[in-house]
Amino acid sequence: MSSLNNQLNNSEKGSRCEPFFTKVDPQKHCWIEISKKNFDNNASWLSQLIGPQRAIGAVVKSNAYGHGLPVVGQLCQDCPQISYLMVFLLSDAVMLRSQGVTKPILVLGGYDLPLEQAIVHDIDVAIYDQETLHDACRCVRELKQPLDIHLKIDTGLVRLGFLPEELPAVIAALQQLPLIAIKGIYSHFAESDNVTDLTFTNLQLTRFGQAITQCKEQGVAIPHVHLANTAATLRLPDTYWTMIRCGGALYGTYKKELFYQEAQNRIPGFNLQPLLTLKSCIMAIKEVLAGTPIGYGCTYTASHAMRLATVSIGYYDGLDRRLSNNGQVLLHNTIAPIIGRIGMNMMTIDITHIPQAQLHETVTIIGNHDGVRLRDMAQRLDTIEYDIMTRLSANVPRSVIT
């Protein structure tokens, strides 16, 4: 304690001395690496798939599918193939503007800030019901400044959006307000990832086409018409219109291998790569005898003498607790199983078969390697990759690697 007090006292002597604890090393706990090379690669392949006459809207909602909104926002800003960024919350769009993103941004409907903020920061907004329509009209009247909107049409998902039969009255109302520009119109598929039956998807496509026709009949030319999500982008060229909205594909994930193969059949060499690598480090190593119970609840008992490593990551960081006695990680290019229950900040792995493993070495939790890919983890948990990515805590540091 006296040594600590001396350090603290010494730190107070200089007029501009550094605080006692100055820096946090993210590689002493867990961290996420985002590959710029793979992001640019994915955007390039998607651009080839849809053709140069169509735009790509990058869906960066939910902290960019867990990849980190500030990080991915800058990747989008720097990538020539990305025309739009699309978020769910208005606060996310304002944050992107504060980070220097100048490309068009569309808010897909979560207005957690007053709509006036969209006008101030030059952000496009989705108008999807009478309340958002009236709020948009009020804002432009009060501020006397222009607002760009995208009309959301409910073609069958039954979530947000005007019904097609409501559209004529909506357009007529907007035509009375020249400060509001209809910059886009869009809808969202309910089951474009259905492998065998596209009946409902085709019905939605027909309804959306009718809405576009209605706009034309009322003399409205809309620059950005977008319907295709990742699944539709990979497999349904008729859904492209003038812009696609891609989340999963840009991050190197896709729900069905079949859809990916269909894209490869159309574009030889088509190759999406995951961006995200989740890593941690070994914080302790110990050996136990046969019969030793491991971790909370004693859910694992050593059947033989074992060498174990405690890894600095837990469910607080977003690692699914269902991976207890069920998951695996990568160490020295070798798979190591997770044993015992995953704790809030730590977990245990079996490194008996990896004798060269040492304290502080890096462990890959999610990466582009058999056994620890996102899809491997999703299969173990009977869920989708998006679920795993978006669970990753925003507190885990993200950084871009080239």
C-alpha positions in Angstrom: 0.0 0.0 0.0 2.9 2.4 0.8 4.3 1.8 -2.7 0.9 2.7 -4.2 0.7 5.8 -2.0 4.1 6.9 -3.1 3.1 6.5 -6.8 0.0 8.5 -6.2 1.8 11.2 -4.3 4.5 11.5 -7.0 1.9 11.8 -9.7 0.6 14.9 -7.9 3.9 16.8 -7.9 4.1 17.8 -11.5 1.7 20.4 -12.8 0.9 18.4 -16.0 1.6 14.8 -15.0 -0.1 11.8 -16.5 -2.9 10.2 -14.4 -2.0 7.0 -12.6 -4.0 4.7 -14.9 -3.7 6.2 -18.4 -4.4 3.7 -21.0 -6.5 0.5 -21.4 -5.0 -2.2 -23.6 -7.9 -3.9 -25.4 -5.8 -7.0 -26.1 -5.7 -7.7 -22.4 -9.4 -8.6 -22.5 -11.3 -9.1 -25.8 -11.5 -7.2 -29.0 -13.0 -7.3 -32.5 -11.1 -6.8 -35.7 -12.9 -5.6 -38.9 -11.4 -6.3 -42.2 -11.4 -3.4 -44.6 -10.1 -5.6 -47.4 -13.1 -8.0 -47.1 -15.6 -5.2 -46.8 -14.3 -3.6 -50.1 -14.2 -7.1 -51.7 -17.9 -7.8 -50.7 -19.0 -4.4 -52.0 -17.2 -4.9 -55.3 -18.8 -8.3 -55.9 -22.2 -7.1 -55.0 -21.8 -4.2 -57.4 -20.9 -6.7 -60.2 -23.9 -8.8 -59.3 -26.4 -6.0 -59.6 -24.8 -4.1 -62.4 -23.3 -0.6 -62.5 -26.6 1.1 -63.1 -27.9 0.3 -59.7 -26.8 1.6 -56.3 -25.9 -0.2 -53.0 -27.5 0.9 -49.8 -25.5 -0.4 -46.9 -27.7 -1.4 -43.9 -25.7 -0.4 -40.8 -28.5 -0.6 -38.2 -28.0 -2.3 -34.8 -24.4 -1.1 -34.5 -23.7 -2.2 -38.0 -24.9 -5.7 -37.2 -22.6 -5.8 -34.3 -19.5 -4.7 -36.3 -19.4 -1.2 -34.8 -21.3 1.7 -36.4 -18.4 4.3 -36.3 -16.0 1.7 -37.9 -18.3 0.5 -40.6 -19.6 4.0 -41.2 -16.2 5.1 -42.2 -15.7 2.0 -44.4 -18.9 2.9 -46.2 -17.8 6.5 -46.6 -14.5 5.4 -48.2 -16.0 2.7 -50.4 -16.9 3.9 -53.9 -19.5 1.2 -54.4 -21.6 2.3 -51.4 -24.1 5.0 -52.3 -26.3 5.1 -49.2 -26.0 4.3 -45.5 -29.2 3.0 -43.8 -29.8 3.0 -40.1 -32.8 2.3 -37.9 -32.4 5.2 -35.4 -32.2 8.9 -36.1 -29.6 9.2 -33.3 -27.4 6.8 -35.2 -27.6 8.9 -38.4 -26.7 12.1 -36.4 -23.8 10.2 -34.9 -22.5 9.2 -38.3 -22.7 12.8 -39.4 -20.7 13.8 -36.4 -18.1 11.2 -37.4 -17.6 12.8 -40.8 -19.9 10.7 -42.9 -21.2 12.8 -45.8 -22.9 10.2 -48.0 -26.7 10.1 -48.0 -28.2 8.4 -44.9 -31.7 7.0 -44.6 -33.4 6.5 -41.2 -35.6 3.4 -41.5 -38.1 4.5 -39.0 -36.8 4.8 -35.4 -37.3 8.4 -34.4 -35.6 8.6 -31.0 -34.8 12.3 -31.7 -37.1 15.1 -33.0 -37.5 14.9 -36.7 -36.0 18.4 -36.9 -32.6 16.8 -36.4 -33.0 15.1 -39.8 -33.4 18.5 -41.5 -30.5 20.1 -39.6 -28.1 17.2 -40.5 -29.4 16.6 -44.0 -30.7 13.1 -43.3 -33.3 11.2 -45.3 -36.2 9.8 -43.3 -38.8 7.1 -43.9 -42.4 8.1 -43.8 -44.6 5.1 -43.1 -47.9 6.3 -41.5 -50.1 9.3 -41.0 -48.2 10.3 -37.8 -44.8 10.5 -39.5 -46.4 12.2 -42.5 -47.9 14.9 -40.3 -44.7 15.3 -38.4 -42.7 15.8 -41.6 -45.2 18.4 -42.8 -45.0 20.3 -39.5 -41.2 20.3 -39.5 -40.8 21.8 -43.0 -43.5 24.4 -42.3 -41.8 25.5 -39.1 -38.2 25.4 -40.2 -38.9 26.4 -43.8 -36.1 24.1 -44.9 -36.3 21.1 -47.3 -36.6 17.4 -46.2 -35.9 14.3 -48.3 -38.1 11.4 -47.6 -38.5 7.7 -48.6 -42.1 6.4 -48.6 -42.4 2.9 -46.9 -45.0 0.7 -48.5 -46.4 -2.3 -46.6 -46.6 -5.0 -49.3 -47.1 -7.9 -46.9 -44.7 -7.8 -44.0 -47.4 -6.1 -41.8 -45.0 -3.9 -39.9 -44.3 -0.4 -41.0 -45.6 1.2 -44.2 -48.6 2.7 -46.0 -50.9 0.2 -47.6 -50.9 0.4 -51.4 -54.4 1.8 -51.5 -53.4 4.7 -49.1 -50.6 5.8 -51.5 -52.6 8.1 -53.8 -53.8 10.3 -50.9 -50.3 10.4 -49.4 -48.8 11.5 -52.7 -51.5 14.2 -53.2 -50.8 15.6 -49.7 -47.0 15.7 -50.3 -47.5 17.4 -53.6 -48.8 20.4 -51.7 -45.5 20.8 -49.9 -42.6 21.6 -52.3 -40.1 21.6 -49.5 -40.6 17.8 -49.1 -39.0 15.8 -51.8 -39.9 12.1 -52.3 -36.4 10.8 -52.9 -37.2 7.1 -52.5 -39.9 4.5 -52.1 -39.3 1.1 -50.7 -40.8 -2.0 -49.1 -39.4 -5.1 -47.3 -39.8 -8.8 -48.0 -41.3 -11.2 -45.5 -39.8 -14.4 -46.8 -37.5 -13.9 -49.7 -35.3 -16.5 -48.1 -37.9 -19.2 -48.6 -36.1 -21.9 -50.5 -39.0 -23.7 -52.2 -42.0 -21.3 -52.4 -41.8 -17.8 -53.8 -45.5 -17.3 -54.0 -45.8 -14.6 -51.3 -42.5 -13.0 -52.4 -43.9 -12.6 -55.9 -47.1 -11.2 -54.5 -45.1 -8.6 -52.6 -43.2 -7.8 -55.8 -46.4 -7.3 -57.7 -47.9 -5.0 -55.1 -44.7 -3.0 -55.0 -44.7 -2.6 -58.8 -48.3 -1.4 -58.6 -47.2 1.3 -56.1 -44.5 2.5 -58.4 -47.0 2.7 -61.2 -49.3 4.7 -59.0 -46.5 7.2 -58.4 -45.9 7.6 -62.1 -49.6 8.1 -62.7 -49.6 11.0 -60.2 -46.6 12.6 -61.9 -44.0 11.7 -59.3 -40.5 10.6 -60.4 -38.7 8.9 -57.6 -34.9 8.5 -58.0 -34.4 5.6 -55.5 -36.6 2.5 -55.6 -35.4 -0.3 -53.3 -36.8 -3.6 -52.3 -34.1 -6.3 -52.4 -32.5 -7.4 -49.2 -29.5 -9.8 -49.0 -31.5 -12.9 -49.9 -33.2 -11.3 -52.8 -30.0 -9.7 -54.0 -28.3 -13.1 -54.2 -31.2 -14.9 -55.9 -33.8 -12.6 -57.4 -32.6 -10.1 -60.0 -36.2 -8.9 -60.7 -36.2 -7.3 -57.3 -33.3 -4.9 -57.8 -35.1 -1.8 -59.1 -32.7 1.1 -58.8 -31.0 0.2 -55.5 -30.5 -2.8 -53.2 -30.4 -2.7 -49.4 -27.7 -5.1 -48.1 -26.7 -5.9 -44.6 -25.7 -9.5 -44.3 -24.0 -9.8 -47.7 -21.8 -6.8 -47.0 -20.7 -8.4 -43.8 -19.9 -11.6 -45.5 -22.9 -13.6 -44.2 -25.9 -15.1 -45.9 -28.7 -17.3 -44.6 -28.7 -20.0 -47.2 -25.8 -21.6 -49.0 -28.1 -22.3 -51.9 -28.6 -18.5 -52.5 -24.8 -17.9 -52.4 -24.4 -20.7 -55.0 -27.0 -19.1 -57.2 -25.0 -15.8 -57.2 -21.8 -17.7 -58.0 -23.6 -19.3 -61.0 -24.4 -15.9 -62.3 -21.0 -14.3 -61.5 -18.1 -16.7 -61.7 -15.7 -16.1 -58.8 -18.3 -14.4 -56.7 -16.8 -14.6 -53.2 -18.1 -12.9 -50.0 -15.8 -12.9 -47.0 -16.7 -12.3 -43.3 -15.4 -9.0 -41.9 -15.5 -9.8 -38.2 -13.0 -11.6 -36.0 -13.6 -11.8 -32.3 -10.4 -12.4 -30.2 -9.5 -12.7 -26.6 -6.4 -13.9 -24.6 -5.4 -16.5 -22.0 -5.4 -14.9 -18.6 -4.5 -18.0 -16.5 -3.4 -21.7 -17.1 -3.8 -24.5 -14.6 -3.7 -28.3 -14.5 -6.5 -30.4 -12.8 -6.8 -34.0 -11.9 -9.4 -36.5 -13.1 -12.7 -36.0 -11.2 -12.3 -32.2 -10.8 -15.5 -30.3 -11.3 -15.1 -27.2 -13.5 -16.9 -23.8 -13.2 -20.3 -22.6 -12.0 -22.8 -25.4 -11.3 -20.0 -28.0 -11.7 -21.5 -28.8 -15.1 -18.3 -30.3 -16.4 -16.1 -32.9 -14.6 -12.6 -33.7 -15.8 -12.6 -37.3 -17.0 -8.7 -37.3 -17.0 -5.9 -35.1 -16.0 -6.3 -31.9 -18.0 -4.6 -28.6 -18.8 -7.1 -25.7 -18.8 -6.9 -22.0 -19.8 -9.1 -19.2 -18.5 -10.0 -16.9 -21.4 -10.9 -13.3 -20.8 -14.4 -13.1 -22.4 -17.9 -13.8 -21.1 -21.6 -13.3 -21.7 -21.2 -9.6 -20.6 -19.2 -9.2 -23.8 -21.9 -10.8 -25.9 -20.8 -14.4 -25.9 -23.9 -16.6 -25.8 -24.1 -18.5 -22.6 -25.6 -21.5 -24.5 -22.1 -22.2 -25.7 -21.2 -23.5 -22.3 -20.0 -27.1 -22.8 -21.1 -26.6 -26.4 -18.7 -24.1 -28.1 -15.2 -24.1 -29.3 -12.4 -21.6 -30.0 -9.2 -21.6 -32.0 -5.7 -21.5 -30.5 -2.5 -22.3 -32.3 -4.6 -23.2 -35.4 -6.2 -26.0 -33.3 -9.8 -26.3 -32.1 -10.2 -26.1 -28.3 -13.5 -26.9 -26.6 -15.3 -24.6 -24.2 -15.8 -26.5 -20.9 -18.0 -25.6 -18.0 -20.4 -22.6 -17.9 -19.4 -19.4 -19.5 -19.2 -16.7 -16.9 -19.9 -13.0 -17.0 -16.3 -12.0 -17.9 -14.4 -15.3 -18.3 -14.7 -18.8 -19.7 -12.6 -22.0 -19.6 -11.2 -24.0 -22.5 -9.5 -27.4 -22.7 -5.9 -27.0 -23.9 -4.6 -30.4 -22.9 -4.0 -31.2 -26.6 -2.2 -27.9 -27.2 0.9 -28.2 -24.9 2.6 -25.2 -26.5 -0.2 -22.8 -25.3 1.1 -20.1 -23.1 -0.2 -17.3 -20.9 -1.4 -14.1 -22.7 -1.6 -15.8 -26.1 -4.4 -14.8 -28.4 -7.5 -17.0 -28.7 -9.9 -16.6 -31.7 -13.5 -16.9 -30.6 -15.1 -16.1 -34.0 -13.0 -16.1 -37.2 -12.7 -17.4 -40.8 -11.6 -20.9 -39.9 -13.5 -24.2 -39.8 -15.2 -24.7 -36.5 -15.2 -21.0 -35.3 -17.0 -19.3 -38.2 -20.2 -17.5 -37.5 -22.2 -20.1 -39.3 -20.6 -22.8 -37.2 -21.6 -21.0 -34.0 -25.1 -20.4 -35.4 -25.6 -24.1 -36.1 -24.5 -25.0 -32.6 -27.0 -22.5 -31.1 -29.8 -23.2 -33.6 -30.1 -19.5 -34.6 -28.9 -17.2 -37.4 -25.6 -15.4 -37.7 -27.2 -12.0 -37.3 -28.4 -13.0 -33.8 -24.8 -13.8 -32.8 -23.2 -10.6 -34.3 -25.7 -8.2 -32.8 -25.3 -9.7 -29.4 -21.7 -8.6 -29.2 -21.4 -5.8 -26.7 -20.8 -2.3 -28.0 -18.2 -2.0 -25.2 -15.9 -4.5 -26.9 -13.3 -2.4 -28.8 -13.5 -2.6 -32.6 -10.6 -1.7 -34.9 -10.1 -1.9 -38.7 -7.4 -4.1 -40.1 -6.3 -3.8 -43.7 
